Amino acid sequence: MTGRLGGKVAVITGAASGIGRATVDLFVREGAKVVAADIQDDKGARLVEDHGKAVRYVRCDVTSEQNIKAAIDLAVNSFGRLDCLFSNAGSAGSLALADDVRAEDFDSVMHLHVLAALLGMKHAVPVMKAQGGGSLIATASIAGLQSGFGPVLYSTAKAAIVHMTKVSSAQLGPMNIRVNCICPGLIATPILAKAMGLATQVADQSVAAVAKALAQSQPIPSGGLPNDIAEAALYLASDGSRFVNGHALVVDGGITVGPTGDRQVQVWAPWIQAVGADPAAVQS
């Protein structure tokens, strides 16, 4: 019995760790053949060791159009088709505030997130069009939907991905090519630790502690994990989402619905105090 992706072929960028690694593992379990694209060659080699002939690893710096094209060409040459491109590679980038950003940081973040996803479309669409359709997925973020969840450059780039998803889905839908994005909430990955300057190995080891710390950050009392996003990608890559197009799928444990419980009382505390009430009494 084949899985939900039986017979399908996917290219996943940023595939060697975090959300990308979880997605490769899940896609293979569900029957897909995968080209795993990343710049972490040691981790890429382990992917191939773990999955054998179901995975091809290619070194791919997504700021290089040639590298992106090579990853897509590898999928077609190795497996004969391309059913899904998951443009997932990214980083937090500069943590500077709006009054301290540098032009070169803007260019870097936009290239890594927005232009890379757009160039992925550019080279994937001809293949998908010729075979009768496909699914294009990009990793956006709740930071691209509202303020308070990321630095200004990262948030702006993710907002651009959300809008690019909507515009391109209208253009590509008539070709039976669906375009969607995923907006993760607070997910326990090494991305923030790396942005703060920690070495890769140290950042990787921080994931469990981050997951525990995030457990009380949203209504669902559990830290978000890479596999939560992989499951969303699986849905969008599968035929089960055949009628889903132009959608930004939020996977955030409910954090964007607003504060709940103790955090809700903290938000309203100044107003409660202003009318002469006791916030502690309201909380109880």
HUQUIGI-V842675 format. One record per residue. N is the residue number from 1. RES is the residue in one small letter. SS is DSSP state (h for helix, s for strand, l for the rest). BURIAL is + if it has 24 or more other C-alpha atoms within 12 Angstrom, else -. D_CENTER is the distance of its C-alpha to the mean C-alpha in Angstrom with 2 decimals. Layout:
# HUQUIGI-V842675
<<N & RES & SS & BURIAL & D_CENTER> <N & RES & SS & BURIAL & D_CENTER>>
This chain:
# HUQUIGI-V842675
<<1 & m & l & - & 28.96> <2 & t & l & - & 25.73> <3 & g & l & - & 22.35> <4 & r & l & + & 20.12> <5 & l & l & + & 19.05> <6 & g & l & - & 22.54> <7 & g & l & + & 23.47> <8 & k & l & + & 20.09> <9 & v & s & + & 18.58> <10 & a & s & + & 14.97> <11 & v & s & + & 13.63> <12 & i & s & + & 10.41> <13 & t & s & + & 9.81> <14 & g & l & + & 9.22> <15 & a & l & + & 10.70> <16 & a & l & + & 13.25> <17 & s & l & + & 11.87> <18 & g & h & + & 9.64> <19 & i & h & + & 6.71> <20 & g & h & + & 7.91> <21 & r & h & + & 11.40> <22 & a & h & + & 11.14> <23 & t & h & + & 9.95> <24 & v & h & + & 12.80> <25 & d & h & + & 15.17> <26 & l & h & + & 14.62> <27 & f & h & + & 14.84> <28 & v & h & + & 17.98> <29 & r & h & + & 19.46> <30 & e & l & + & 19.15> <31 & g & l & + & 21.06> <32 & a & l & + & 18.83> <33 & k & s & + & 19.60> <34 & v & s & + & 16.74> <35 & v & s & + & 16.70> <36 & a & s & + & 14.62> <37 & a & s & + & 14.19> <38 & d & s & + & 14.11> <39 & i & l & + & 16.74> <40 & q & l & + & 17.44> <41 & d & h & - & 20.30> <42 & d & h & - & 21.62> <43 & k & h & + & 18.55> <44 & g & h & + & 18.24> <45 & a & h & + & 21.86> <46 & r & h & - & 21.31> <47 & l & h & + & 18.83> <48 & v & h & + & 21.69> <49 & e & h & - & 24.19> <50 & d & h & - & 22.45> <51 & h & h & + & 21.88> <52 & g & h & - & 24.70> <53 & k & h & - & 25.10> <54 & a & h & + & 22.03> <55 & v & s & + & 19.85> <56 & r & s & + & 20.52> <57 & y & s & + & 19.09> <58 & v & s & + & 19.22> <59 & r & s & + & 19.01> <60 & c & l & + & 16.79> <61 & d & l & + & 16.44> <62 & v & l & + & 14.23> <63 & t & l & + & 16.55> <64 & s & l & - & 19.18> <65 & e & h & + & 19.58> <66 & q & h & - & 21.93> <67 & n & h & + & 19.46> <68 & i & h & + & 16.96> <69 & k & h & + & 20.00> <70 & a & h & + & 21.21> <71 & a & h & + & 18.18> <72 & i & h & + & 18.64> <73 & d & h & + & 22.37> <74 & l & h & + & 22.10> <75 & a & h & + & 20.50> <76 & v & h & + & 23.31> <77 & n & h & - & 25.99> <78 & s & h & + & 25.10> <79 & f & h & + & 24.25> <80 & g & l & - & 25.74> <81 & r & l & + & 22.97> <82 & l & l & + & 19.31> <83 & d & l & + & 17.92> <84 & c & s & + & 14.15> <85 & l & s & + & 12.03> <86 & f & s & + & 8.30> <87 & s & s & + & 7.52> <88 & n & l & + & 4.83> <89 & a & l & + & 7.54> <90 & g & l & + & 8.16> <91 & s & l & + & 10.37> <92 & a & l & + & 11.93> <93 & g & l & + & 14.78> <94 & s & l & + & 18.09> <95 & l & l & + & 18.79> <96 & a & l & - & 21.83> <97 & l & l & - & 23.05> <98 & a & h & - & 23.82> <99 & d & h & - & 27.37> <100 & d & h & - & 26.57> <101 & v & l & - & 23.87> <102 & r & l & - & 24.89> <103 & a & h & - & 24.61> <104 & e & h & - & 23.40> <105 & d & h & + & 20.47> <106 & f & h & + & 19.55> <107 & d & h & - & 19.86> <108 & s & h & + & 17.77> <109 & v & h & + & 14.71> <110 & m & h & + & 15.04> <111 & h & h & + & 15.61> <112 & l & h & + & 12.70> <113 & h & h & + & 10.08> <114 & v & h & + & 12.25> <115 & l & h & + & 14.95> <116 & a & h & + & 13.08> <117 & a & h & + & 11.18> <118 & l & h & + & 14.65> <119 & l & h & + & 16.49> <120 & g & h & + & 14.44> <121 & m & h & + & 15.67> <122 & k & h & - & 19.06> <123 & h & h & + & 19.58> <124 & a & h & + & 18.03> <125 & v & h & + & 19.88> <126 & p & h & + & 23.38> <127 & v & h & + & 22.74> <128 & m & h & + & 21.33> <129 & k & h & + & 24.11> <130 & a & h & - & 26.74> <131 & q & h & - & 25.78> <132 & g & l & - & 25.50> <133 & g & l & + & 21.86> <134 & g & s & + & 18.28> <135 & s & s & + & 14.72> <136 & l & s & + & 12.24> <137 & i & s & + & 8.60> <138 & a & s & + & 6.12> <139 & t & s & + & 2.83> <140 & a & l & + & 5.59> <141 & s & l & + & 7.06> <142 & i & h & + & 10.45> <143 & a & h & + & 11.73> <144 & g & h & + & 11.78> <145 & l & l & + & 13.89> <146 & q & l & - & 16.45> <147 & s & l & - & 17.88> <148 & g & l & - & 18.05> <149 & f & l & + & 14.54> <150 & g & l & + & 14.15> <151 & p & l & + & 16.42> <152 & v & h & + & 17.66> <153 & l & h & + & 16.26> <154 & y & h & + & 12.61> <155 & s & h & + & 13.11> <156 & t & h & + & 14.96> <157 & a & h & + & 12.47> <158 & k & h & + & 9.76> <159 & a & h & + & 12.80> <160 & a & h & + & 13.71> <161 & i & h & + & 10.62> <162 & v & h & + & 11.55> <163 & h & h & + & 15.10> <164 & m & h & + & 14.63> <165 & t & h & + & 13.14> <166 & k & h & + & 16.34> <167 & v & h & - & 18.70> <168 & s & h & + & 17.72> <169 & s & h & + & 17.63> <170 & a & h & - & 21.22> <171 & q & h & - & 22.24> <172 & l & h & + & 20.88> <173 & g & h & + & 21.56> <174 & p & h & - & 25.23> <175 & m & h & - & 24.31> <176 & n & l & + & 22.60> <177 & i & s & + & 19.21> <178 & r & s & + & 16.63> <179 & v & s & + & 13.77> <180 & n & s & + & 11.13> <181 & c & s & + & 7.77> <182 & i & s & + & 5.89> <183 & c & s & + & 6.80> <184 & p & s & + & 6.53> <185 & g & l & + & 9.92> <186 & l & l & + & 11.48> <187 & i & s & + & 9.96> <188 & a & l & + & 12.35> <189 & t & l & + & 10.99> <190 & p & l & + & 13.17> <191 & i & h & + & 11.35> <192 & l & h & + & 13.90> <193 & a & h & + & 16.77> <194 & k & h & + & 16.33> <195 & a & h & - & 16.34> <196 & m & l & - & 19.55> <197 & g & l & - & 21.12> <198 & l & l & - & 21.15> <199 & a & l & - & 21.58> <200 & t & h & - & 18.90> <201 & q & h & - & 20.99> <202 & v & h & - & 21.62> <203 & a & h & + & 18.01> <204 & d & h & - & 17.22> <205 & q & h & - & 20.20> <206 & s & l & - & 19.14> <207 & v & h & + & 16.39> <208 & a & h & - & 19.02> <209 & a & h & - & 20.71> <210 & v & h & + & 17.63> <211 & a & h & - & 16.93> <212 & k & h & - & 20.61> <213 & a & h & - & 20.70> <214 & l & h & + & 17.94> <215 & a & h & + & 19.81> <216 & q & h & - & 21.86> <217 & s & l & + & 19.37> <218 & q & l & + & 18.87> <219 & p & l & + & 21.23> <220 & i & l & - & 20.02> <221 & p & l & - & 21.50> <222 & s & l & + & 18.90> <223 & g & l & + & 16.14> <224 & g & s & + & 12.63> <225 & l & l & + & 11.80> <226 & p & h & + & 9.16> <227 & n & h & + & 11.13> <228 & d & h & + & 10.63> <229 & i & h & + & 7.05> <230 & a & h & + & 8.66> <231 & e & h & + & 11.39> <232 & a & h & + & 9.68> <233 & a & h & + & 8.57> <234 & l & h & + & 12.18> <235 & y & h & + & 13.64> <236 & l & h & + & 12.30> <237 & a & h & + & 13.42> <238 & s & l & + & 16.69> <239 & d & h & + & 19.86> <240 & g & h & - & 19.59> <241 & s & h & + & 17.50> <242 & r & l & - & 20.00> <243 & f & l & - & 20.84> <244 & v & l & + & 17.44> <245 & n & l & + & 16.79> <246 & g & l & + & 15.58> <247 & h & l & + & 13.76> <248 & a & s & + & 11.05> <249 & l & s & + & 10.47> <250 & v & s & + & 10.63> <251 & v & s & + & 10.14> <252 & d & l & + & 11.96> <253 & g & l & + & 15.29> <254 & g & l & + & 17.07> <255 & i & h & + & 16.83> <256 & t & h & + & 16.75> <257 & v & h & - & 19.97> <258 & g & l & - & 21.86> <259 & p & l & - & 23.70> <260 & t & l & - & 25.58> <261 & g & h & - & 28.40> <262 & d & h & - & 29.50> <263 & r & h & - & 26.92> <264 & q & h & - & 28.23> <265 & v & h & - & 31.74> <266 & q & h & - & 30.83> <267 & v & h & - & 29.56> <268 & w & h & - & 32.78> <269 & a & h & - & 35.11> <270 & p & h & - & 36.52> <271 & w & h & - & 37.41> <272 & i & h & - & 38.90> <273 & q & h & - & 40.96> <274 & a & h & - & 42.07> <275 & v & l & - & 43.73> <276 & g & l & - & 45.43> <277 & a & l & - & 43.52> <278 & d & l & - & 42.22> <279 & p & h & - & 38.41> <280 & a & h & - & 39.19> <281 & a & h & - & 41.32> <282 & v & h & - & 38.63> <283 & q & h & - & 36.14> <284 & s & l & - & 38.65>>
